[in-house]
Amino acid sequence: MDDINKHKPFAIVGYILPFLFFIPMLSDEGKKSQFAMFHANQQLLLLITWVAGLFFTIVFVGFLIHIFALVLTIIGIVNAANGSMKPLPIIGGIKLLHI
């Protein structure tokens, strides 16, 4: 529980600014935190989703991807604030970072 409370602020900020997903990897303590690394992985997936939305902005599907990414951002913030490690819907099961 102490690990969660210590890393919760960074997890929340990482959903607001997903390009900061790498912050837990800057310290040994962050790398060892399952909570921090779980949310870093989710944030990286969210960042990729936002970039995909930008790529497809030319067509209508880009708008839908951005709406989806916004919903995922809110879900991620709520999960991090509650100290939960629930994967994001649809993209959350993908592992890009070693946890």
C-alpha positions in Angstrom: 0.0 0.0 0.0 2.9 2.4 0.7 4.2 1.7 -2.8 0.8 2.7 -4.3 0.6 5.9 -2.2 4.1 6.9 -3.1 3.6 6.5 -6.9 0.0 7.5 -7.2 0.6 11.2 -8.1 3.0 10.2 -10.9 0.5 7.7 -12.2 -2.3 10.3 -12.3 -0.1 12.9 -14.0 1.1 10.3 -16.5 -2.5 9.8 -17.7 -3.0 13.6 -18.1 0.4 13.9 -20.0 1.0 10.3 -21.3 4.3 11.3 -22.9 5.7 11.2 -19.4 5.1 7.4 -19.2 8.9 6.9 -18.8 9.2 8.8 -15.4 9.0 5.6 -13.2 11.9 4.1 -15.3 14.3 6.9 -14.2 14.8 5.5 -10.8 15.5 2.1 -9.4 12.7 2.5 -7.0 10.2 3.3 -9.8 11.5 0.3 -11.9 10.8 -2.0 -8.9 7.3 -0.7 -8.3 4.7 -2.9 -9.9 2.1 -0.2 -9.5 4.3 2.5 -11.2 5.4 0.2 -14.0 1.8 -1.1 -14.6 0.6 2.5 -15.1 3.6 3.4 -17.2 2.7 0.6 -19.6 -0.9 1.7 -19.7 0.2 5.3 -20.3 2.4 4.3 -23.2 -0.5 2.4 -24.8 -2.6 5.5 -24.3 0.0 7.7 -25.9 0.1 5.3 -28.9 -3.7 5.6 -29.1 -3.6 9.4 -29.1 -0.9 9.4 -31.9 -3.0 6.9 -33.9 -5.9 9.4 -33.6 -3.7 12.2 -34.9 -2.6 10.0 -37.8 -6.1 9.2 -38.8 -7.4 12.8 -38.2 -7.8 13.3 -41.9 -10.8 10.9 -41.9 -13.6 10.7 -39.4 -12.2 7.7 -37.6 -9.5 10.0 -36.1 -12.2 11.8 -34.2 -13.6 8.5 -32.8 -10.1 7.4 -31.8 -9.7 10.7 -29.9 -13.0 10.3 -28.1 -11.9 6.7 -27.2 -8.5 7.9 -25.9 -10.2 10.6 -23.8 -12.5 8.0 -22.2 -9.4 5.8 -21.6 -7.6 8.8 -20.0 -10.5 9.3 -17.6 -10.6 5.6 -16.7 -6.8 5.5 -16.2 -6.9 8.6 -13.9 -9.7 7.0 -11.8 -7.9 3.7 -11.6 -4.6 5.3 -10.5 -6.4 7.6 -8.0 -8.1 4.6 -6.4 -4.8 2.7 -6.3 -6.1 0.1 -8.7 -4.2 -1.9 -11.3 -7.1 -2.5 -13.7 -6.1 -2.7 -17.4 -7.7 -0.1 -19.7 -10.5 -1.5 -21.9 -9.4 -3.0 -25.3 -5.7 -1.8 -25.3 -4.9 -2.5 -21.6 -3.9 -6.2 -22.1 -0.9 -5.3 -24.3 2.5 -5.4 -22.5 5.1 -3.1 -24.0 7.1 -2.5 -20.9 8.7 -5.1 -18.7 6.6 -5.2 -15.4 
